[in-house]
Amino acid sequence: MAEPRIIPITPKAAPQPATGTDRWEARLTASPPLSLYVHFPWCVEKCPYCDFNSHAVRDDGIPEAAYLEALVADLESALPQIWGRRVHSIFIGGGTPSLLSPEGLDTLLTAIRMRVQLDPLAEITLEANPGTVDSGRFRAFRQAGVNRLSVGIQSFNEAHLRALGRIHGRDEALAAAEAALTHFEAVNLDLMYALPGQSLADAEADLATALALGPTHLSCYHLTLEPNTAFAANPPQVPDPDASADMQDHIEARLQDAGYGHYETSAFAKPNRECRHNLNYWTFGDYLGIGAGAHGKLSSHEGIVRETRPKHPAAYLAALQNGSFVQERRNIGAAELPFEFMMNALRLNRGFPRRLFAERTGLPFEAAEEGLLKARRQGLIEVDGETLRPSARGRHFLNELLMLFLAA
């Protein structure tokens, strides 16, 4: 995934402080783990379902050298915020980062290593589109230092790939997956279900093909018609909720039988093969985001802030000239933190230890108790000793569960 995929919840009015929460001030005693997200905003074509910050390549191509220069300058400008902290993972998302030349990727990763304290065992993920890569390109990405690949397959069905506006077909999807698995030990394949015209048998066939390839990780997403996309403007005919639920049930059961742990809403992994970068998001860790439209969340003794970079590539490149890459910086107040934390941590099927709330928010656990009590009464949360997790009902009604942590 490109950046943390949060289930959208739009309250009718701005939230007010949850009862009692404004009594506390957030005080972190230690910095959370730190990750680095790098956004690459270009792709060959904009898919009709995509609401990420991506822009189709123009006839004059990608300004790769200028963009790499801006990324390095962006990172340098942010160094005072992360000075002395170790970076545990890097995720290069988009867009289609596999459009980067291997030489450009090597330049970027070298520049990062020279400027941050990168863990020698850091997970370094690159997103790839099957229509933009071949085996030689994957080999070069591996030599540049990428050690985990995430391939946007979406489907192995020609008709469904056309309906999704993908630039690759079944043969390219298979070739890309096989090449990825040849050169990388850690590989994620993205699949989507509840596609236009898709049957349960079609979804089963896609999953069977993916399992036969043997990736270490699978991300299985329900197609949603996001606002401000081509699909939102002209909605396709998609399976009804019952049919979609049948697909989801089959995917979860089949992957469990195949030895994949369902550790997050849409993520399944072989033992010890979870995406460490995304786990840092879901456990409310810190991440510096650089690149056009990138988001970041950083903690310090002064509090927790969220940052965004200019969204359009031209605006981002212009920031190189004025030296100011942060478009917006916002402090997360104590009243917001219970919702912010739960919005992430409750995506984890295994839940989280009680102590993590205080460690990552700087608030006492009592700040979240009102919402948790409501969730338990409604059967949305389970408590096992010091661990809290969403129940099966809570996983299926995650929006309703999260709403309990918004202000009344």
C-alpha positions as CSV (number, residue, x, y, z in Angstrom):
1,M,0.0,0.0,0.0
2,A,1.1,3.5,-0.7
3,E,0.2,5.2,2.5
4,P,-1.8,4.2,5.5
5,R,-5.3,3.4,4.1
6,I,-7.7,4.9,6.6
7,I,-11.4,4.1,6.5
8,P,-13.0,7.5,5.9
9,I,-15.3,8.7,8.6
10,T,-16.8,12.2,8.1
11,P,-18.7,13.5,11.0
12,K,-21.4,16.1,10.3
13,A,-19.7,18.6,12.6
14,A,-16.2,19.1,13.9
15,P,-15.7,16.7,16.9
16,Q,-15.8,18.2,20.3
17,P,-13.5,16.9,23.1
18,A,-14.5,13.5,24.3
19,T,-15.9,13.5,27.9
20,G,-13.0,14.0,30.3
21,T,-10.3,13.9,27.6
22,D,-9.5,17.6,27.9
23,R,-8.4,17.0,31.5
24,W,-5.2,15.5,30.2
25,E,-2.1,16.7,28.4
26,A,-0.3,14.3,26.2
27,R,3.2,13.6,27.4
28,L,5.3,11.1,25.6
29,T,8.1,9.4,27.6
30,A,9.9,7.9,24.5
31,S,9.8,8.3,20.8
32,P,7.9,5.7,18.8
33,P,9.6,3.7,16.0
34,L,10.3,5.7,12.9
35,S,9.6,4.9,9.3
36,L,10.2,6.8,6.0
37,Y,7.6,7.1,3.3
38,V,8.6,8.3,-0.2
39,H,5.8,9.2,-2.6
40,F,6.3,9.0,-6.4
41,P,3.3,10.7,-8.0
42,W,3.4,9.5,-11.6
43,C,1.8,6.6,-13.4
44,V,1.3,5.6,-17.0
45,E,-2.5,6.1,-16.8
46,K,-4.8,7.0,-14.0
47,C,-7.0,4.0,-13.0
48,P,-10.7,4.9,-12.7
49,Y,-10.9,3.6,-9.1
50,C,-7.8,5.3,-7.8
51,D,-8.0,8.2,-5.3
52,F,-4.3,8.3,-4.5
53,N,-2.2,11.3,-5.5
54,S,-1.2,10.0,-8.9
55,H,-0.8,11.8,-12.3
56,A,-0.5,10.3,-15.8
57,V,2.9,10.8,-17.4
58,R,2.8,13.6,-20.0
59,D,4.4,13.4,-23.4
60,D,7.6,15.1,-22.2
61,G,8.1,12.3,-19.6
62,I,9.0,12.3,-16.0
63,P,11.3,14.9,-14.6
64,E,13.2,12.3,-12.7
65,A,16.4,14.2,-12.0
66,A,14.5,17.3,-10.7
67,Y,12.2,15.1,-8.6
68,L,15.1,13.2,-7.0
69,E,16.8,16.5,-6.2
70,A,13.6,17.8,-4.6
71,L,13.2,14.5,-2.5
72,V,16.7,14.8,-1.2
73,A,16.2,18.5,-0.3
74,D,12.9,17.7,1.4
75,L,14.6,15.0,3.5
76,E,17.4,17.3,4.4
77,S,14.9,20.0,5.5
78,A,13.2,17.5,7.8
79,L,16.3,16.1,9.4
80,P,16.1,18.4,12.5
81,Q,12.7,16.7,13.3
82,I,14.2,13.2,13.3
83,W,17.8,13.8,14.3
84,G,19.4,10.9,16.2
85,R,16.4,8.5,15.5
86,R,16.8,5.3,13.7
87,V,14.7,4.6,10.6
88,H,13.4,1.0,10.6
89,S,11.6,0.9,7.3
90,I,11.3,2.7,3.9
91,F,8.3,2.4,1.7
92,I,8.4,3.9,-1.8
93,G,4.8,4.2,-3.0
94,G,2.7,6.0,-5.6
95,G,1.7,6.4,-8.3
96,T,4.0,3.8,-10.0
97,P,7.5,4.0,-8.4
98,S,8.6,1.2,-10.7
99,L,8.7,3.9,-13.4
100,L,11.9,5.2,-11.7
101,S,15.0,4.1,-13.5
102,P,17.2,1.7,-11.5
103,E,19.9,4.3,-11.5
104,G,17.5,6.9,-10.1
105,L,16.4,4.5,-7.4
106,D,20.0,3.7,-6.5
107,T,20.7,7.5,-6.3
108,L,17.7,8.0,-4.0
109,L,18.5,5.1,-1.6
110,T,22.1,6.2,-1.4
111,A,21.1,9.7,-0.6
112,I,18.8,8.4,2.2
113,R,21.5,6.2,3.7
114,M,23.9,9.2,3.8
115,R,21.5,11.4,5.7
116,V,19.5,9.2,8.1
117,Q,20.4,6.5,10.6
118,L,19.0,3.6,8.7
119,D,18.7,0.2,10.5
120,P,21.0,-2.3,8.8
121,L,18.1,-4.7,8.6
122,A,15.5,-2.1,7.5
123,E,12.7,-3.3,5.4
124,I,12.8,-1.4,2.1
125,T,9.6,-1.8,-0.1
126,L,9.0,-0.6,-3.6
127,E,5.6,-0.7,-5.3
128,A,5.6,-2.0,-8.8
129,N,3.1,-2.1,-11.7
130,P,3.2,-5.3,-13.8
131,G,3.0,-3.1,-17.0
132,T,6.2,-1.2,-16.2
133,V,8.7,-3.9,-15.3
134,D,10.6,-6.9,-16.4
135,S,13.0,-9.4,-14.8
136,G,16.1,-7.3,-15.5
137,R,14.5,-4.2,-13.9
138,F,13.5,-6.2,-10.8
139,R,17.1,-7.5,-10.6
140,A,18.4,-3.9,-10.7
141,F,16.0,-2.7,-8.1
142,R,17.2,-5.5,-5.8
143,Q,20.8,-4.5,-6.4
144,A,19.9,-0.9,-5.5
145,G,18.9,-2.1,-2.0
146,V,15.1,-2.8,-2.2
147,N,14.4,-6.0,-0.3
148,R,10.6,-6.2,-0.5
149,L,8.4,-5.8,-3.5
150,S,4.7,-5.0,-3.7
151,V,3.2,-5.8,-7.1
152,G,-0.2,-4.3,-8.0
153,I,-1.7,-7.4,-9.7
154,Q,-5.4,-6.6,-8.8
155,S,-6.7,-9.5,-10.9
156,F,-5.5,-12.2,-13.3
157,N,-8.7,-12.0,-15.3
158,E,-8.4,-10.1,-18.6
159,A,-12.0,-8.8,-18.6
160,H,-11.7,-7.5,-15.0
161,L,-8.3,-5.9,-15.6
162,R,-9.8,-4.0,-18.6
163,A,-12.8,-2.9,-16.4
164,L,-10.3,-1.6,-13.8
165,G,-8.4,0.3,-16.4
166,R,-5.1,-1.5,-15.8
167,I,-2.4,-1.3,-18.4
168,H,-1.4,-4.9,-18.0
169,G,-3.1,-8.2,-18.9
170,R,-3.0,-11.7,-17.4
171,D,0.3,-12.6,-19.0
172,E,2.1,-9.5,-17.8
173,A,0.6,-10.1,-14.3
174,L,2.0,-13.6,-14.2
175,A,5.3,-12.7,-15.6
176,A,5.7,-9.8,-13.1
177,A,4.8,-12.0,-10.1
178,E,7.2,-14.7,-11.2
179,A,10.0,-12.3,-11.8
180,A,9.4,-10.6,-8.5
181,L,9.6,-14.0,-6.7
182,T,12.8,-14.8,-8.5
183,H,14.6,-11.8,-7.3
184,F,13.0,-11.0,-4.0
185,E,12.4,-13.2,-0.9
186,A,9.7,-10.9,0.4
187,V,6.9,-10.2,-2.1
188,N,3.4,-8.9,-1.7
189,L,0.7,-9.3,-4.4
190,D,-2.2,-6.9,-4.4
191,L,-5.6,-8.4,-5.3
192,M,-9.0,-6.7,-5.5
193,Y,-12.4,-8.3,-5.3
194,A,-16.0,-7.3,-5.7
195,L,-15.0,-6.1,-9.2
196,P,-17.4,-5.1,-12.0
197,G,-19.0,-8.3,-13.3
198,Q,-17.0,-10.5,-11.0
199,S,-18.5,-13.8,-9.7
200,L,-17.5,-15.8,-6.6
201,A,-15.9,-18.3,-9.0
202,D,-13.9,-15.5,-10.6
203,A,-12.7,-14.3,-7.2
204,E,-11.8,-17.9,-6.2
205,A,-9.8,-18.3,-9.5
206,D,-7.8,-15.1,-8.9
207,L,-6.9,-16.2,-5.4
208,A,-6.0,-19.7,-6.5
209,T,-3.6,-18.3,-9.1
210,A,-2.0,-16.0,-6.6
211,L,-1.6,-18.9,-4.1
212,A,0.0,-21.1,-6.7
213,L,2.7,-18.5,-7.2
214,G,3.6,-18.7,-3.4
215,P,4.1,-15.0,-2.3
216,T,5.0,-14.3,1.3
217,H,2.2,-11.7,1.6
218,L,-1.1,-10.9,0.0
219,S,-3.2,-7.8,0.2
220,C,-6.9,-8.4,-0.7
221,Y,-8.9,-5.2,-1.1
222,H,-12.6,-4.8,-1.5
223,L,-13.2,-2.4,-4.5
224,T,-14.7,0.8,-3.2
225,L,-16.0,3.6,-5.3
226,E,-14.1,6.5,-3.8
227,P,-15.2,10.1,-4.2
228,N,-13.5,12.2,-6.9
229,T,-12.7,9.2,-9.1
230,A,-13.9,8.2,-12.5
231,F,-15.8,5.3,-11.0
232,A,-17.6,7.7,-8.6
233,A,-18.7,9.8,-11.5
234,N,-19.8,6.8,-13.6
235,P,-20.3,3.9,-11.2
236,P,-19.9,0.4,-12.7
237,Q,-22.2,-2.4,-11.9
238,V,-20.5,-4.2,-9.0
239,P,-21.5,-7.3,-7.0
240,D,-24.2,-6.7,-4.3
241,P,-23.2,-6.7,-0.6
242,D,-24.2,-10.4,-0.1
243,A,-22.1,-11.5,-3.0
244,S,-19.2,-9.3,-1.9
245,A,-19.4,-10.8,1.6
246,D,-19.3,-14.3,0.2
247,M,-16.1,-13.4,-1.7
248,Q,-14.6,-12.0,1.5
249,D,-15.5,-15.0,3.5
250,H,-14.0,-17.3,0.9
251,I,-10.7,-15.3,0.7
252,E,-10.3,-15.3,4.5
253,A,-11.0,-19.0,4.9
254,R,-8.9,-20.1,1.9
255,L,-5.9,-18.0,3.0
256,Q,-6.2,-19.3,6.6
257,D,-6.1,-22.9,5.2
258,A,-3.0,-21.9,3.1
259,G,-1.1,-20.7,6.2
260,Y,-1.5,-17.0,5.8
261,G,-2.3,-15.1,9.0
262,H,-5.0,-12.4,8.7
263,Y,-3.2,-9.8,10.7
264,E,-4.8,-6.6,9.4
265,T,-8.1,-5.6,7.7
266,S,-6.9,-6.4,4.2
267,A,-3.5,-8.0,4.8
268,F,-2.5,-11.7,5.0
269,A,1.1,-13.0,5.6
270,K,3.1,-16.1,6.0
271,P,4.5,-16.4,9.6
272,N,6.9,-13.6,10.4
273,R,6.3,-12.0,6.9
274,E,4.0,-9.1,7.9
275,C,4.8,-5.8,6.4
276,R,6.8,-4.1,9.1
277,H,6.3,-0.6,7.6
278,N,2.5,-0.9,7.6
279,L,2.6,-2.4,11.1
280,N,4.3,0.7,12.2
281,Y,1.4,2.7,10.9
282,W,-1.2,0.6,12.6
283,T,0.6,0.6,15.9
284,F,0.6,4.4,15.8
285,G,4.3,4.7,15.1
286,D,6.0,7.7,13.6
287,Y,6.7,8.2,9.9
288,L,8.3,11.0,7.9
289,G,6.6,11.4,4.5
290,I,8.5,13.1,1.7
291,G,7.4,13.6,-1.9
292,A,4.4,15.2,-3.6
293,G,1.3,14.9,-1.4
294,A,3.1,12.8,1.2
295,H,1.7,12.7,4.8
296,G,3.7,12.3,7.9
297,K,3.1,11.9,11.6
298,L,5.9,12.8,14.0
299,S,6.2,12.8,17.8
300,S,8.4,14.9,20.1
301,H,8.4,16.3,23.6
302,E,6.2,19.1,22.2
303,G,3.5,16.8,21.1
304,I,2.4,14.9,18.0
305,V,2.1,16.6,14.6
306,R,0.7,15.6,11.2
307,E,2.3,17.1,8.1
308,T,1.5,17.2,4.4
309,R,3.5,18.1,1.3
310,P,2.2,20.0,-1.7
311,K,0.0,17.6,-3.7
312,H,0.6,18.5,-7.3
313,P,4.1,17.5,-8.7
314,A,4.6,21.0,-10.1
315,A,3.8,22.6,-6.8
316,Y,6.1,20.2,-5.0
317,L,9.0,20.9,-7.5
318,A,8.4,24.6,-6.9
319,A,9.0,24.1,-3.2
320,L,12.6,23.2,-4.1
321,Q,13.1,26.8,-5.1
322,N,11.5,28.4,-2.0
323,G,12.9,25.8,0.4
324,S,9.6,25.1,2.2
325,F,8.2,21.6,1.6
326,V,5.7,21.4,4.4
327,Q,2.3,22.7,3.1
328,E,0.4,22.1,6.4
329,R,1.5,21.2,9.9
330,R,-1.2,20.4,12.5
331,N,-0.8,19.4,16.1
332,I,-3.0,16.5,17.3
333,G,-4.7,17.6,20.5
334,A,-5.3,15.4,23.5
335,A,-9.0,15.2,22.7
336,E,-8.3,13.8,19.2
337,L,-5.7,11.2,20.2
338,P,-7.9,8.4,21.4
339,F,-9.7,8.4,18.0
340,E,-6.4,8.8,16.1
341,F,-4.9,5.9,17.9
342,M,-7.9,3.6,17.6
343,M,-8.4,4.4,13.9
344,N,-5.0,2.7,13.4
345,A,-4.7,0.1,16.1
346,L,-8.1,-1.4,15.7
347,R,-7.3,-2.5,12.1
348,L,-5.1,-5.1,13.7
349,N,-7.0,-8.4,14.1
350,R,-4.8,-9.4,17.0
351,G,-5.4,-6.1,18.7
352,F,-2.9,-4.2,20.9
353,P,-1.6,-4.3,24.4
354,R,-3.1,-1.8,26.8
355,R,0.2,-0.2,27.5
356,L,0.7,0.7,23.8
357,F,-2.0,3.4,24.1
358,A,0.0,5.4,26.7
359,E,3.3,4.7,25.0
360,R,2.1,6.1,21.6
361,T,-0.2,8.9,22.7
362,G,1.3,10.1,26.0
363,L,-2.2,9.8,27.6
364,P,-3.3,7.6,30.4
365,F,-5.5,4.7,29.4
366,E,-8.5,6.3,31.1
367,A,-8.7,8.8,28.2
368,A,-10.0,5.9,26.0
369,E,-12.1,4.0,28.5
370,E,-15.4,5.6,27.8
371,G,-15.3,4.6,24.1
372,L,-14.0,1.1,25.0
373,L,-16.8,0.5,27.5
374,K,-19.3,1.4,24.9
375,A,-17.6,-0.9,22.4
376,R,-17.6,-3.8,24.9
377,R,-21.3,-3.3,25.6
378,Q,-22.0,-3.5,21.9
379,G,-19.9,-6.6,21.4
380,L,-17.4,-4.8,19.2
381,I,-14.3,-5.3,21.4
382,E,-12.8,-8.3,23.1
383,V,-10.5,-8.1,26.1
384,D,-8.0,-10.8,26.8
385,G,-5.9,-9.9,29.8
386,E,-3.9,-6.8,28.8
387,T,-4.8,-7.2,25.1
388,L,-7.7,-5.4,23.4
389,R,-8.9,-6.5,19.9
390,P,-11.8,-6.0,17.7
391,S,-14.4,-8.8,17.8
392,A,-15.5,-10.5,14.7
393,R,-18.5,-8.2,14.7
394,G,-16.1,-5.2,15.3
395,R,-14.1,-6.2,12.3
396,H,-17.1,-6.2,10.1
397,F,-18.5,-2.9,11.5
398,L,-15.2,-1.1,11.9
399,N,-16.6,2.3,11.0
400,E,-19.2,2.0,13.8
401,L,-16.6,0.9,16.2
402,L,-14.3,3.8,15.5
403,M,-17.2,6.3,15.8
404,L,-17.4,5.5,19.5
405,F,-14.1,7.3,19.9
406,L,-15.2,10.5,18.2
407,A,-16.5,13.2,20.5
408,A,-20.2,12.8,21.5
